[in-house]
């Protein structure tokens, strides 16, 4: 159990409403998913990574990802994540986002994607800590809003340097650091070394957010207890169900332990999200995104044989409703047999 009073979580002058954070995930954390997670009590949400050079050059896809919504509620806080290695472009992109109304910026120094390797961006910046420090300082000095950074242990086991990088970023004026305690080579496989989150927390004076393998309430409780991190960031667990934010936030607020979602509630959530996707992206692209999320949302329930084929057949809202009815019927049948 997380014991004792929890200090308020603050990033610079920004105060998230709680200590539960949605991770930035390319091709997933679009406006609709961020809005959905906020409605389930995520205290802070992050965008997909925004390529600074593409934004500065006016790339339409990047501009769409970077669009700062003016409809944020008081409790809905979005961090806009920039990735790149060109210091001038990172500085200019940060200014563009601030001018558009962003209240919080994040520097991606943890993504291991191959296309970032050629740029020397993402986790590959950690091989040049002096440049990482200069880049961070350039962005911090260019804007008035708080700037955070997301890092990994290092590129590989031979280059584990997260403490040095974290200290350098703090010296550059970064307001908080998120650590995903895997190397870039690991990507999302193998163990997540939570003890390193504790080490980073002990080394820094700014908030440290822990990330990695939080798939349920017990994981979040244990990370907070064992690492003493200031907040927890949830990625794949949120793809399974944003209800996890409500479970963790509720527990941290008053010790309440909310039950998992029943199928009927999950189905309503899926339909709500699908409606938002179609409204935001149009029927064709919106339903493509629905098919991207559906296998995650259904992981907790009995799924039909050939789930991939099943999902590919969902091309309109009426088919989605029918698919959910079929899965719900199978889930209820399973529950009856278990009685």
N, C-alpha and C positions, 0 to 999 in steps of 0.2 A: 504494500500500500504506500502511496505517496503521503508522507506524514508532514505535519507542521503547516503553518500558513504559507501560501504561495505568493511570492512577491509579484507585483504587477510586471507585466512584460512590456517593455518599451523599446522602440528603435529610434534613436535620436529623439525628436519631438513627436513622433508618431506612436499612438497607443492602440495596438490591435485589441479587439474586444475579448480575446482569450489567447491561450497558449497553444492552439491547434492550427496548423498551417498546411495549406495545399501546396504540394511541390509543383514546380514548373515541369511540364511534360509535353514535348513536341507532339503535335497531331492529336492532343487530347485536351489540354487546358485552354480551350477557346473561351469566348465570352459566355457561351451558354453553360458550359460545365462549371466555370467559375461562379456564375450566378446561382447555379444549382447548389454547389458546395456552400456558398455563403448562406443560402436559405436553410441549410442543415447545420448552421452554426460554426462553419470555419471562420476563424478569427482573422485570417490573412490568406489571400490567394495570389498565385503568381501566374503570369502569362506563359505561353510557349516562348522559347528563346527567340529573340528578335536580332537578326543579323545587322549590326550597326552599319556596315558599308552599304548593304542593300537599302537600308532605310535612308541613308544620306543620299543615295543615288535615285531614290524615288521608286523602287521596286513595288509594284502594286500589291503583290501577295504580302510582302513584308509590311507595307503600310496598313493593310487590313489587320494583320496580327497585332500591330502596334497601336491600333486605334484606341484612344483613351475615351471611354464612355463617360458621358456627363450625367448618367443616371445612377451613380453609386449612392446607396443609402449611407446613413451615418455609420452603420456598423460594417459596411462592405468595403474592405480595403484591398486594393490590388497593387502588387509589386510588378513592375515592368522589367523583364530580364533581358539584358543586352549581352551579346556575345560578339567577340572580335579581338583582333590583335593590333589593328591600326589605331594608335592613340588619338590621332586627330579625328578619325571617324567616330570612335567611341565617345569622345568629348562632344562632338556635334550632335550625335544621335541622342545623347543624354539631354542636351539643351532642347532638342526638338520635343522630346517626351515631356520634359518639365513645362515647356511653353504650352503644350496641348492639355496640361492639367494633371499629369502624373504626380502622385504624392510620395512615391517610394520607387527607387530604382535598385536593380540587383545586377551584379556582374557574374556571368557564367564562367567560372573557372574550374568546372568539374565535368562537363560533358565529354565523353570519350569518342564521339562519332568520328569516323575516318575523314570526313570532309573538313573537319576542324584541324586535323593534324597538319595538313599542308599549309593552313593559315597560321599555325602556332597559336591557336585559340583554344578555349575550353580548358580541359585538364592539361593540355600541352603547354599552357602558359606557366604551369608550375615548374617547368624545367628552367625557367629564367625568372627567378624571384625578383631580381632588380627591375626587370621590365614590368612584371605584375604589379609591383609597388608603384612604379611611375604611372602606369595606366590607371590604377585605382585612384591615385592622387589627382591625376588630370580630370577624371570624372567628378570626384568629390569637389574639387575647386571650381568646376564649371557650373554647378547647380546649387540650389539652396535646400533641396529636399534630401532626406537621408539616403545613403547608398549602402547596400549590403553586398555580400558576395557568397557564392555557393562553391565549395571546394570538395576535393576528394583527398585521400591519403597521399596520393602522388600518381605518377604515370604507371609505375609498376612497383614490385616489392623492393627493387634495388634503388628506387628513387622516392622513398617515403619521406616527404618533407613538409607535411601539413602544419606542424608547429611553427616552423620557420616562415611558411607562407602566411599563416594566420597572424603572427606577430607583425610581419611586414605590412599586411593589410590594415591592421589596427593602427600602425604608425602612419599610414597614408590617410587615415581619417574615416575608414569604413566604420559604419555604425553597428553592424552585427555580421556574424559569419555563420553559415550553415555548413555542417560537415556531413557528407555521405561517407562513412568509414569503409569504403572499398577503394581499391586502386582503379585506374582507368582500364587496365587490362582485364580486370574482373568484370567490368561492366555491371551487370545485375546478378552475377552468378557467385556461388560460394558464400562463405560467411561474411556477415557485416560486423566489423570489429567495434562494438559499442564502447569498449574501454578507451578507445582513442578520442571519443567525444568528451569523456571525462578529462582526459589529458589536455585537450584543447581548452576546455572550460577553465581548468586550473592555470593555464598559461596566459589567458586573455582577461582583460577588464571589461570588454564589451560583451553583449549577449551572444551566446552560442546556441544555435538551433540544431537539434539532433535529427538525423534523417537515416532511414534504412530499415526495411523489414518490419514496419509497423502495420500489421495486418488485422489487429484487433485491439480491444480496450486493454487487455492484459499486457500487450507489447508496449503500448504507450505508457502505462503505469510503470512498467519495469524500466523503460529508458529514462524517464524522469527520475525515478528513485536511484538507479545505479550510476547515472552519469551526472546528475545535478544540472543538466542542461536547462536553459531558460524556456524552451518551447520545443514541441515535436512537430516535424514536418512529415506529412503522409502523402505517398505517391500511389503505388499500386493498390494499396488497401482502399484508397478512395475510389479507384476505378471499379472495384468490386461493389462498393456502396458508399455514397456520401453520408449515409446514416452514421458511419463511424465517427464523423466529426461531432455529431450530436451526442453520441455515447461518451466520447472522451471529454468534451466540453462540459457535459452534465456531471460527470464524475468529478472533474476538477472543481466545479462550482459548489457542489453540495454533497458529494459522495454518492449520488444516485447512480444505480446500475440499470441502464435501460436494456430491455431485451432486444435480440436481433429483430430485424424486419421480418414480418410475416410476408408470404408471397403476395398477398393482395396489396399491401403497402408498397412493396418493391415494384409491382406492376404499375401502380399509379405513378410512381416516381419515374419509371421508364417512359410512360406516355407523356408526362409533363416535360421531360427532357427532350423527347422526340418532337413535341410541338414547338419547343423553343428552337431546336435545330432547323426545322423546316421553315419557321418564320424568319430566322436569321440568314439562312443560306439558300433558301428555295427548296422545292420538293426533291429534285434530283440529288443535289449535293447534300442536303439535309439528311436524306435517308441513307446515303453512303456513310455519313457519320454515325447514324443510328446503328447500322450494321457493325461498325467498329466497336461500339460500346456494348452491344447486346451480349456477346459471350461473357464479358466480365460480369455484367449485372446478373446473369443467370447462374454463376458458378455455385451458389449456395443451394440450388434447387435441382431436382431431377431434370436432366436435359435429354432431348430426343436423340436417338442414334443418328449419326451423320450430322452433327451440329453445324458444321461448316456449310453443308448444302442447305440445311434448314435456314440458316441466317441469310444466305444469298438469295433466298426466295422472298425476303422481306424488302419490298421495293416501294410500298406505300403504307400510309397509316392504317388502312383497313387490314392489311396483311399483318402488320405488327400486332394489332389487337387480337387477331385470330391466333397468331403464334403464341402470344401470352396466355390466351385461353387454353391452348393445347398443353403448354408447359404447366400451367396451374392445375389442370385436370390430372396430369401425371403426378404432380407433387401431392395432390390430395389423395390419389389412389395409393401412393406409397405410404402416406401417413395412416390411412385406414388399415393397410396390411400390417403395419407395425403395432397397432393397438391389440 
